[in-house]
Amino acid sequence: RFTIEVVQGQEYGSLYDTETDEFALSFTNIETEWGSGFIFNYEDGERFKYVADGIQPDSSEPGLVTIRITPSDGDLNTIEFSFFVAYNEDPPDEGVIVIFAEQQIAPGDTTQIILKKRSSDGTLEDFSQWDSFEIGMLEGCDAGQILVDGVLAPYFEEVNQPIYFVAASDLTETDTVKVRVGLIESSASRPMQTNKEREIITLRKNKTSQQKPLGENTATYCFFGEIDWPNMGDGIVVVGDECDKFGCDFTTKLPSIKYKLQLPGYMVENQCLSHTNIAGYFQVFKKDTGYIYRIQKVCYDRENSRWWFNLADENSFIINYVISVCTTNIYNAGKELIKDYRFFPANYDCDSIKRDLEDEKKYGNRKGRFFSEKIILLHEEEHLKEFKNTVNDLLGLLHNNLIETANKLNCNTFNSIVEAEMFWGSELDKIYLDWYESVNAYYLGITHYWGTESEKLQYEIEIHNRILPEIMLYILAAKLYHGCN
């Protein structure tokens, strides 16, 4: 099975199916045992021909038309080829050119039907505001309706521009809509009704033998009667797409951020080894060996008309970090490390315990003998909280960048899930890393990373002061535990 479509130069003409006698910009689910090479030949014709029944290209520059033939079998190659439509020195008679502002629209969308006057020299001109038209749907009766002055119907006996077409929101399959427009002769010279006062013909369902065909066209019309004026024209729009087969089977939502604690030495040298004057450290990593996320699924989000994704780890980007105590540095400084207050030596008197506990209130300049691992970790975890607050402040920027990218991806952007996965695999990496650089720059500014040593020390003291309430509770518990009131 194949899909054939005009992907460039839709304004110059359309495809003609010689088997079904239909005109359209695309045809899907075409069956052939001969392969894509026998589907289309715009000179001799196999099944499809290209008909230059649209607007004239510029007389000095031919119009470029590109045809794409896409097999449903992923093992076969997609074919694209192009040709030019030349300016016609002997154009057809004057008539009405019917142009849909968009050649293909999604269910629920609205597009304008633009009517132009084709002059004898082939140029297109605007109709006057007084020109009125009879308009009706010839094909695609269930795919939507014509909209004029807030009224929806498949047929209007007499209307003026602007005219719109509204696609049905519950359409489950791709359909082609064909409308016919006739210019009402001498319409400006007779009494005019407002559009809302004109007769509205109720939609007549397909496949009824009583419907009257127009001329030799065997299509089922969506209204009674026929449109027959000297100056007429037809227009086609494709409604729907094939993206339902790529639809989402999960709730689409914006990704979050998760944090994973890693061991010292992760990605880079253990900071305790390169900074021998520190008792502990916090370090965060923008990326490890390629893993900041894993795409679990990609799908076409019909509700928001965009391609979206779902990440592993509960739909999260991963930020890896290290929090570590520098045990060797502490012992090299002539101090000792205990897990918490319960591990003071049994022979350690209350005065010594109180002295060491008072030291925990301060950052640096320690006089006591013991460092508490619990307090060091509290200090470094306060740095982690600061970083998380920065991430939360800027998370909206990440989300906006993701949405902005996704909104550029309509149904026809990709032909398969694999294509969409390859795109998001590359784009997510770029979007995330660009965003992380913003987060990191903001965070380093807060920590005075580029500041003086005095500014850096002051920031560390500020961090330590934030955990003073927890330190005071720790000291109280220690005194009670050791009976040192």
C-alpha positions, -999 to 999 in steps of 0.1 A, spaced: 0 0 0 12 35 -8 3 72 -1 7 97 -30 5 134 -23 14 168 -37 38 182 -11 49 214 -30 30 235 -55 -5 225 -43 -18 258 -57 -10 249 -93 -31 217 -96 -41 183 -82 -38 146 -87 -63 127 -108 -71 91 -100 -79 74 -133 -96 44 -116 -120 64 -94 -122 95 -115 -114 117 -84 -92 148 -80 -74 154 -47 -41 166 -33 -34 132 -17 -46 96 -19 -39 70 8 -40 32 11 -33 27 -26 -30 -10 -35 -7 -21 -63 13 -52 -70 38 -34 -92 54 -10 -67 55 27 -64 71 32 -98 39 22 -115 16 45 -94 24 78 -111 35 90 -145 25 125 -152 31 122 -189 17 88 -199 -2 79 -168 -5 47 -150 -30 51 -122 -25 88 -114 -20 119 -134 -12 154 -124 -36 180 -137 -26 217 -137 -60 230 -129 -50 255 -103 -37 290 -105 -12 302 -132 25 304 -122 43 336 -129 50 342 -166 87 346 -159 92 317 -135 76 282 -138 58 268 -107 77 239 -90 55 208 -81 68 180 -59 51 146 -56 58 122 -28 50 85 -28 53 68 6 50 30 11 34 17 42 61 -10 43 90 5 62 115 -17 41 106 3 10 120 37 2 99 69 -1 101 85 -35 100 122 -43 102 138 -77 96 173 -90 86 190 -123 76 225 -134 43 239 -144 48 265 -171 28 297 -177 -1 290 -201 0 314 -231 -35 302 -240 -54 300 -207 -89 287 -204 -120 309 -203 -128 332 -175 -140 315 -143 -141 312 -106 -110 300 -89 -117 283 -55 -87 283 -32 -86 269 3 -62 288 25 -48 254 36 -47 223 15 -50 200 45 -66 207 79 -70 187 110 -104 177 125 -121 207 142 -100 233 123 -113 261 102 -99 274 69 -110 302 46 -124 295 11 -109 323 -10 -127 331 -43 -107 347 -71 -117 358 -106 -96 344 -134 -93 369 -162 -89 360 -199 -51 365 -197 -49 340 -169 -43 364 -140 -63 363 -108 -82 392 -94 -104 398 -64 -141 398 -67 -159 430 -56 -177 430 -23 -210 431 -42 -204 398 -61 -225 369 -47 -221 332 -50 -239 299 -48 -218 274 -30 -222 238 -20 -203 207 -10 -200 180 -37 -180 154 -17 -169 148 19 -204 154 33 -195 141 68 -161 158 69 -175 193 79 -196 222 67 -194 256 51 -195 286 74 -210 320 65 -219 347 90 -219 322 119 -242 297 101 -230 262 92 -244 243 63 -234 222 33 -250 246 8 -258 283 6 -280 297 -22 -265 332 -22 -237 345 -1 -209 370 -2 -173 366 10 -158 359 35 -166 322 34 -150 295 56 -150 257 59 -151 240 93 -139 205 96 -159 180 117 -142 175 151 -152 138 153 -137 127 120 -119 94 124 -106 89 89 -90 112 63 -116 125 39 -115 148 8 -140 177 6 -149 192 -28 -169 223 -30 -184 240 -61 -189 277 -64 -209 296 -90 -208 333 -96 -244 346 -96 -249 367 -127 -261 403 -122 -261 398 -85 -254 434 -78 -284 446 -97 -311 427 -79 -324 430 -43 -300 414 -18 -307 394 13 -284 391 42 -265 358 44 -284 348 75 -317 352 58 -308 330 29 -321 295 25 -300 269 43 -303 233 30 -299 206 56 -271 181 51 -282 151 31 -265 119 39 -244 100 14 -254 69 -5 -289 76 -15 -301 68 -50 -324 98 -52 -296 123 -53 -291 140 -86 -256 140 -102 -243 170 -120 -234 164 -156 -212 133 -159 -198 136 -123 -210 106 -104 -201 120 -69 -227 120 -42 -236 156 -35 -243 169 0 -274 189 -10 -304 187 -33 -302 201 -68 -272 213 -86 -251 245 -91 -251 256 -127 -237 290 -137 -216 301 -166 -187 310 -143 -180 282 -118 -151 266 -101 -143 237 -77 -120 236 -48 -106 207 -27 -94 204 8 -82 173 27 -96 169 61 -80 147 87 -47 129 86 -32 95 94 -19 104 128 -46 85 146 -24 54 142 3 73 160 -21 85 188 -11 86 224 -20 58 247 -7 76 278 -15 109 295 6 136 279 22 160 304 52 181 309 83 163 322 96 169 357 131 168 372 144 140 394 176 139 414 199 109 418 226 107 444 259 93 431 291 81 448 321 104 452 343 103 421 313 101 398 323 115 364 351 136 378 378 133 405 366 131 441 366 168 452 380 158 487 412 148 469 417 181 450 404 203 479 422 192 510 408 220 532 371 210 530 351 188 553 325 180 527 311 190 494 281 191 471 285 188 433 259 186 405 263 173 370 245 184 339 250 152 321 267 118 325 277 95 296 247 104 275 220 97 301 199 126 312 166 110 300 153 80 282 125 83 258 99 57 266 73 66 240 66 92 213 31 98 199 9 123 181 -11 143 207 -44 149 188 -58 172 215 -29 197 212 -21 189 175 16 181 181 40 153 185 49 146 222 69 122 242 70 104 275 102 98 294 113 69 316 119 75 353 83 88 358 86 111 328 116 129 342 149 145 333 177 133 356 201 155 375 229 136 391 247 149 422 272 140 448 272 149 485 302 136 504 320 139 537 358 143 534 369 119 561 406 119 552 408 157 552 393 158 587 418 134 601 447 151 583 437 183 600 441 166 634 404 162 640 382 131 643 348 122 627 318 107 645 285 98 629 265 118 654 264 127 691 258 91 703 294 83 692 314 105 715 339 84 735 327 71 768 354 89 787 346 122 770 335 147 797 306 171 795 328 202 791 345 186 761 311 175 746 296 210 751 327 226 735 325 204 704 287 209 702 292 247 702 316 243 674 288 228 653 271 262 652 300 278 633 313 274 598 350 269 599 375 279 626 368 248 646 385 243 681 369 211 691 381 176 686 352 159 669 333 167 637 297 153 634 290 137 600 253 145 605 260 183 606 283 182 576 256 164 556 230 189 568 251 218 555 257 201 521 220 192 517 212 229 522 233 235 491 212 209 473 180 227 484 194 260 470 201 243 437 166 227 436 150 261 442 170 275 413 157 246 391 121 252 402 124 289 395 136 282 359 116 250 352 90 271 333 117 281 308 124 244 300 87 237 296 82 267 274 110 256 251 96 221 248 61 234 240 75 259 215 93 231 197 64 207 198 40 233 185 60 234 152 54 196 147 21 190 129 7 157 119 26 156 86 60 164 101 69 127 105 59 96 86 66 72 114 71 68 151 108 61 144 112 95 127 96 113 156 118 94 181 149 103 163 139 140 162 130 142 199 161 122 208 183 149 193 161 179 202 156 169 239 193 167 244 198 202 230 168 218 248 178 203 281 215 212 280 207 248 269 183 251 298 208 236 322 234 261 313 209 288 323 202 271 356 239 266 363 248 302 355 220 314 378 231 291 406 268 300 404 258 336 407 239 329 439 269 310 454 294 338 444 314 313 424 330 341 405 333 363 435 361 370 460 371 345 487 355 367 513 321 366 494 324 328 490 330 324 528 301 347 536 278 326 514 289 294 532 282 311 566 248 321 553 241 284 543 252 272 577 230 298 595 200 284 577 204 250 594 210 265 629 175 255 641 183 219 633 217 222 649 202 236 681 178 206 683 208 184 677 228 200 705 198 197 729 194 160 721 231 154 726 231 171 760 201 151 771 217 119 758 249 124 777 233 141 808 252 173 802 226 199 810 
